[in-house]
Amino acid sequence: MTNNLNNSYDVIIVGGGHNGLVCAGYLAKAGKNVLMLEAQSQVGGAAITDKLIGGKKVSSCAHFLNQLSPRVSNDLNLASHGLKLSASNISTIALDLAGNHMHLNKTSVKGGNVSNSDADNYKKFMTLMHEYAGTLGFMIDIAPIDIFNLDWDDKVAAMKLGWKFRFSLGAEKMSEFLRMIGMNIRDVLDDEFDNELLKGALSFDAVLGTYTGPYSPGNFLTFLYRIASGNSGAVDIPKGGMGAVTAAMSSAAKANGVEIRTGSRVKSINVDNCAVTGVTLENGEVFNAKIVASNANMKTTVLDMVGPRHFEADFVKRVGDIRMRGAAAKIHIALNDVPEFSGLARGDLINRLVIAPTQNDVERAFNHVKYGEVSTSPMMEISIPSLVDSSLAEDGHVLSATVQYAPYDLKGGWTKKARADFLEVCISRIAEYAPNIREKIEYAELITPNDMEDRYGLIGGNWHHGELTLDQMLMLRPVPEASQYQLPLDGMYICGAGAHPGGGVMGAAGRNAALEIIKGKTK
Ligand SMILES: Cc1cc2nc3c(=O)[nH]c(=O)nc-3n(C[C@H](O)[C@H](O)[C@H](O)COP(=O)(O)OP(=O)(O)OC[C@H]3O[C@@H](n4cnc5c(N)ncnc54)[C@H](O)[C@@H]3O)c2cc1C
């Protein structure tokens, strides 16, 4: 039981990203005495709202809420803790240089010269994708099956999974799913559609946040993941930016009794006799607990905080080998007014605006990062949230764009000049669609993958804490020995995006980890 006079807790959570907050909330709800230690001055990790300039604010990394688990939202009652949406279920608009833009919704598409046959195929294709996503969604919400150490829960999960694939989907759809699962998105889309703008926009969804282009194997699965998580892929804009989501999670955690300390960087996770005993902060303070769950990156956790000497050499090697290459940058622009996008009404601009004209354009943009260069003609996902949320900009507006591709290891480094040059490339790219944007800009900033590592601890700038590729997913994530959130060390767990099911503001990793901790299965 708890004895805070000795700085003792049931569980210590290292890191207050959204997954850490969710994990803490579930554990506290289950009666555990939980301490959360966050290095930064605020919780939220890569899901915060930050000051841009003057009274203007932006969502720093994540800007759209499209993956949050409805179960997490309901269980923690986030609405009663202040979570509100300023726009829900917005469309994606694939921008076209000639102004013939395409509007994409769950199963309907219009504009962009889409033919009747492509529009019909889109409906059929997306309906099937939502069926597949339903099956995949079941796997997102549970710990991966432990193939080395099958317990009763694993056997039940395996049976349910088999049932869902074979009987809910049916033999024909299951065989089609198995055919497609390892494919690249380009081959899948080329089999289905003719319209280049449609294929460009859909392929962008498969590569967003990854180190892949449409031709890279296996990213049909990342395409499905987007739909499988959250509310069937619906895209929302949280009121107050992404920081409002994590503020609600923090409020829920505190209401359940979690003690949260910010500005508390954990230096080491302490181990005695092959079991975790607690943590030591950089300032030397020690906190005790028999269970520690880390929301920090897996490499940071194992190699820096616990230390390799507490694990088998093979395990340490596998952790060191986890690929974590980031290829997305972010730009934030303070505007004195909304720029005009040729062919779009002001009311359209609240939607998710995507620049990805063709699959080949996306692939060409990706080519650069392989050689340590930035894309000369980058792809983008743009949001102007202040159109529906004046709390982000009392006067004027803010625009944020996730930009692909920018490498972590830029040839010559991210010098002041390299940053200014790439920011200029990005603004010029938006100006192709919104010619008067330059007149409206008050201030603009670029966040590189290196900044993401420095500011938010996203090693390599990878927003999933480890690339989402077939060999690093499901029971192989982050490495097979830790796929059920527990590391091969008594009392040591992970609860962040580096674990199954990966990144995106889902809360699923945090929830799944909490349920495993509560279950108390030992390795
Ligand atoms: C540019 C960009 C755009 C994105 N866009 C979207 C989007 O639109 N929608 C979406 O859903 N997702 C998006 N994402 C992904 C999403 O932001 C992340 O996957 C998610 O926030 C990860 O959450 P997490 O809680 O697992 O980890 P993190 O948010 O990384 O949290 C980890 C926490 O641990 C703390 N920490 C680390 N080390 C220590 C230590 N030693 N001591 C104490 N604390 C420590 C960190 O400070 C941090 O707060 C985007 C990411 C990026 C980078």
The ligand as an SDF file (V2000), in Angstrom:
LIG
                    3D

 53 58  0  0  0  0  0  0  0  0999 V2000
    4.7540   16.6350  -36.7640 C   0  0  0  0  0  0  0  0  0  0  0  0
    3.7970   15.6660  -36.1440 C   0  0  0  0  0  0  0  0  0  0  0  0
    2.4740   15.6860  -36.5410 C   0  0  0  0  0  0  0  0  0  0  0  0
    1.5760   14.7710  -35.9920 C   0  0  0  0  0  0  0  0  0  0  0  0
    0.2550   14.8340  -36.3620 N   0  0  0  0  0  0  0  0  0  0  0  0
   -0.6330   14.0110  -35.7580 C   0  0  0  0  0  0  0  0  0  0  0  0
   -2.0260   14.2180  -35.9570 C   0  0  0  0  0  0  0  0  0  0  0  0
   -2.4580   15.1530  -36.6570 O   0  0  0  0  0  0  0  0  0  0  0  0
   -2.8870   13.3670  -35.3300 N   0  0  0  0  0  0  0  0  0  0  0  0
   -2.4500   12.3670  -34.5030 C   0  0  0  0  0  0  0  0  0  0  0  0
   -3.2770   11.6260  -33.9390 O   0  0  0  0  0  0  0  0  0  0  0  0
   -1.1190   12.1820  -34.2600 N   0  0  0  0  0  0  0  0  0  0  0  0
   -0.2110   12.9950  -34.8500 C   0  0  0  0  0  0  0  0  0  0  0  0
    1.1160   12.8740  -34.5500 N   0  0  0  0  0  0  0  0  0  0  0  0
    1.5650   11.7500  -33.7090 C   0  0  0  0  0  0  0  0  0  0  0  0
    1.3380   11.9670  -32.2130 C   0  0  0  0  0  0  0  0  0  0  0  0
    1.6090   13.2890  -31.8390 O   0  0  0  0  0  0  0  0  0  0  0  0
    2.2470   11.0380  -31.3950 C   0  0  0  0  0  0  0  0  0  0  0  0
    2.3000    9.7550  -31.9380 O   0  0  0  0  0  0  0  0  0  0  0  0
    1.7300   10.9160  -29.9620 C   0  0  0  0  0  0  0  0  0  0  0  0
    1.5410   12.2030  -29.4190 O   0  0  0  0  0  0  0  0  0  0  0  0
    2.6890   10.0980  -29.1030 C   0  0  0  0  0  0  0  0  0  0  0  0
    2.1630   10.0620  -27.7920 O   0  0  0  0  0  0  0  0  0  0  0  0
    2.8700    9.3260  -26.5890 P   0  0  0  0  0  0  0  0  0  0  0  0
    2.1310    9.6910  -25.3620 O   0  0  0  0  0  0  0  0  0  0  0  0
    3.0320    7.8910  -26.8570 O   0  0  0  0  0  0  0  0  0  0  0  0
    4.3560    9.9210  -26.5400 O   0  0  0  0  0  0  0  0  0  0  0  0
    4.8660   11.4140  -26.4090 P   0  0  0  0  0  0  0  0  0  0  0  0
    3.8180   12.3720  -26.7580 O   0  0  0  0  0  0  0  0  0  0  0  0
    6.1550   11.4780  -27.1410 O   0  0  0  0  0  0  0  0  0  0  0  0
    5.1390   11.5730  -24.8350 O   0  0  0  0  0  0  0  0  0  0  0  0
    6.2980   11.0910  -24.1980 C   0  0  0  0  0  0  0  0  0  0  0  0
    6.5040   11.9470  -22.9630 C   0  0  0  0  0  0  0  0  0  0  0  0
    7.5780   11.4190  -22.1930 O   0  0  0  0  0  0  0  0  0  0  0  0
    8.3120   12.5110  -21.6680 C   0  0  0  0  0  0  0  0  0  0  0  0
    9.6500   12.0500  -21.3070 N   0  0  0  0  0  0  0  0  0  0  0  0
   10.5960   11.5410  -22.1240 C   0  0  0  0  0  0  0  0  0  0  0  0
   11.7070   11.2420  -21.4240 N   0  0  0  0  0  0  0  0  0  0  0  0
   11.4320   11.5550  -20.1330 C   0  0  0  0  0  0  0  0  0  0  0  0
   12.1880   11.4710  -18.9150 C   0  0  0  0  0  0  0  0  0  0  0  0
   13.4550   11.0180  -18.8930 N   0  0  0  0  0  0  0  0  0  0  0  0
   11.6020   11.8770  -17.7630 N   0  0  0  0  0  0  0  0  0  0  0  0
   10.3280   12.3350  -17.7420 C   0  0  0  0  0  0  0  0  0  0  0  0
    9.5870   12.4600  -18.8730 N   0  0  0  0  0  0  0  0  0  0  0  0
   10.1330   12.0630  -20.0450 C   0  0  0  0  0  0  0  0  0  0  0  0
    8.3030   13.5100  -22.8160 C   0  0  0  0  0  0  0  0  0  0  0  0
    8.6450   14.8150  -22.3820 O   0  0  0  0  0  0  0  0  0  0  0  0
    6.8690   13.3860  -23.3000 C   0  0  0  0  0  0  0  0  0  0  0  0
    6.0080   14.2660  -22.6160 O   0  0  0  0  0  0  0  0  0  0  0  0
    2.0250   13.8070  -35.0550 C   0  0  0  0  0  0  0  0  0  0  0  0
    3.3490   13.8100  -34.6450 C   0  0  0  0  0  0  0  0  0  0  0  0
    4.2400   14.7240  -35.1640 C   0  0  0  0  0  0  0  0  0  0  0  0
    5.6570   14.7190  -34.6820 C   0  0  0  0  0  0  0  0  0  0  0  0
  1  2  1  0
  2  3  1  0
  2 52  2  0
  3  4  2  0
  4  5  1  0
  4 50  1  0
  5  6  2  0
  6  7  1  0
  6 13  1  0
  7  8  2  0
  7  9  1  0
  9 10  1  0
 10 11  2  0
 10 12  1  0
 12 13  2  0
 13 14  1  0
 14 15  1  0
 14 50  1  0
 15 16  1  0
 16 17  1  0
 16 18  1  0
 18 19  1  0
 18 20  1  0
 20 21  1  0
 20 22  1  0
 22 23  1  0
 23 24  1  0
 24 25  2  0
 24 26  1  0
 24 27  1  0
 27 28  1  0
 28 29  2  0
 28 30  1  0
 28 31  1  0
 31 32  1  0
 32 33  1  0
 33 34  1  0
 33 48  1  0
 34 35  1  0
 35 36  1  0
 35 46  1  0
 36 37  1  0
 36 45  1  0
 37 38  2  0
 38 39  1  0
 39 40  1  0
 39 45  2  0
 40 41  1  0
 40 42  2  0
 42 43  1  0
 43 44  2  0
 44 45  1  0
 46 47  1  0
 46 48  1  0
 48 49  1  0
 50 51  2  0
 51 52  1  0
 52 53  1  0
M  END
$$$$
